[in-house]
Amino acid sequence: MEFDTIILGAGAAGLMCAAHAGGRVLVLDHARAPGEKIRISGGGRCNFTNLHAGPGNFIGANPHFHKSALAQYTQWDFLDLIARHNIPWHEKTLGQLFCDDSAKQIVAMLLAELTRAGAQLWLHTALIEIARDDSGFRLMVEREGTRQTLRARNVVVATGGKSIPKMGATGLAYDIARQFNHAITETRPGLVPLTFPDGRFTGLAGVALPVRVTCEGTGFDEAMLFTHRGLSGPAILQISSYWREGKTITVNLFPDRDPFQDLRQQRQSAGRKNLSTILAQMLPGRLADHLSETLKLSGNLADQSDTALRALCDQLTGWTLLPTGSEGYRTAEVTLGGVDTGGLSSKTMMSNSVPGLYFIGECVDVTGWLGGFNFQWAWSSGFAAGQAIARNRIG
């Protein structure tokens, strides 16, 4: 069977590409259903993009690579698409956009766009082998227990990264890239909870509060959650993309106020109260108890000099912690690193060395912040590749 384009992966990027590539397009996926990561995202309502999506919200070895695709297809373009499909949505904090009803509406929309474009979708289909010759690509696949050979002028790799393996994530994209002599930037879990030794935060599990977390000069002001294994919450997920083993993170427990001035004022009005009691009024009780024990706080507030209070506040606004690891790909929302962008065209996502071979979405070394940015990269990179394929076909 011959096609103009075969797209490997029926996720966000692959489905978007299929809607724009034109010609005879086939999308293959080994999963039972398309768009499974879309379906489960955002608590089932899909944080499908962000109002503030821009180049500064993405990281990768080349900080400029993603700019072209993002400019070709913006968050406003995606909002136009969901408006055409009458999908109601709402904004949460920090520009995050969610479906009012269900993430399944986004999947249904993409499938409708795929059908409108005349593309085919094969599920339960495994790639056995891929090769290239002068006439294009030859793929051997297994579908419903039967192996067959397919041919295509273009192959788009949109199989994602390693995150959430229980959803079927694999390193297939990296294997294909290496087969065609593309370099792979080191991969690791991103947007993932961090772990600590000895269950030090077990007694705090469930406690959450707004903080500022920094690592290696980058910081985020969002909520932090204590877990049985360590730390989670939006602030920690964000900073995990910048953290490396052996590095510390710094937590400011008072990101929006000056605790030193608060304590000085209370020293005048409530100086006879125990310092630990005052701290429990400023922070969640269990966390205040933990810090009082860790910092060995004692005495009344009136007994504390400005120097002592300043030293305490420096510890509370600069709490330095050394994670031992992360919860890994099992819970990571994305995979950092991936196909080296030095080998790809930033305008088309096509390989610079293998004509007709494209890499899009999470498998590429472009990772967005938490909050809808990674879906926007899927839409943008899928669109860029699809448009490039359509132009080449017509040309």
RAHUZI-V459411 format. One record per run of one state. SS is the DSSP state (H for helix, E for strand, L for the rest). FROM is the first residue (numbers start at 1). TO is the last residue. If there is no record, write none. Layout:
[[SS;FROM;TO] [SS;FROM;TO]]
This chain:
[[L;1;1] [E;2;8] [L;9;11] [H;12;21] [L;22;24] [E;25;28] [L;29;35] [H;36;44] [L;45;46] [E;47;50] [L;51;54] [H;55;57] [E;58;59] [L;60;66] [H;67;72] [L;73;74] [H;75;84] [L;85;88] [E;89;91] [L;92;92] [H;93;95] [E;96;99] [L;100;103] [H;104;116] [L;117;119] [E;120;122] [L;123;124] [E;125;133] [L;134;135] [E;136;143] [L;144;145] [E;146;157] [L;158;164] [H;165;167] [L;168;171] [H;172;179] [L;180;183] [E;184;190] [L;191;193] [E;194;195] [L;196;196] [H;197;199] [L;200;201] [H;202;204] [L;205;207] [E;208;215] [L;216;217] [E;218;226] [L;227;229] [E;230;232] [L;233;233] [H;234;240] [L;241;248] [E;249;252] [L;253;258] [H;259;269] [L;270;273] [E;274;274] [H;275;282] [L;283;284] [H;285;294] [L;295;299] [E;300;300] [H;301;303] [L;304;305] [H;306;317] [L;318;318] [E;319;321] [L;322;324] [E;325;326] [L;327;333] [E;334;339] [L;340;340] [H;341;343] [E;344;344] [L;345;349] [E;350;351] [L;352;356] [E;357;359] [L;360;360] [H;361;363] [E;364;364] [L;365;366] [E;367;368] [L;369;372] [H;373;394] [L;395;395]]
